[in-house]
Amino acid sequence: MQTLGIKPALSGSGGPLLAGVAAAVAGVGAVLAFADADSVLRGPFTLFFLLVAPGAAIAAQLDGLEPFGRVVTSVAGAIAVNLLVAQGLIATHSWSVPGGITAVTVISSLVLLLSLVRRLGARTERRRT
């Protein structure tokens, strides 16, 4: 006789706690970069923010993918967003660290907002039928 196991949900293994810690570290990285603080943690936390903010926004758009595919696609998308922001700021001769972080934050926020609007629209459409 074969026993079928059910995989435990990520919420039972501390997934929301891990997401909260990641958001806090990313937020601290953005604040340290804006404040131009003299801290050893400014570089790693800011780099973490620059990868996590667009990556999380892109991952929110990819509902239908498997978890590994979602991670790979969101990391690649985050790198692409960062490269495009850097290229745009250099091309316009307005390169600055706060400007780059602001641009990445705005783009990530817009992508995340688009995802939320899409989900709310789908939920409203399901209620009508």
Helices and strands as residue ranges (DSSP letters): G 10-13, H 15-35, H 42-61, H 67-91, H 97-128
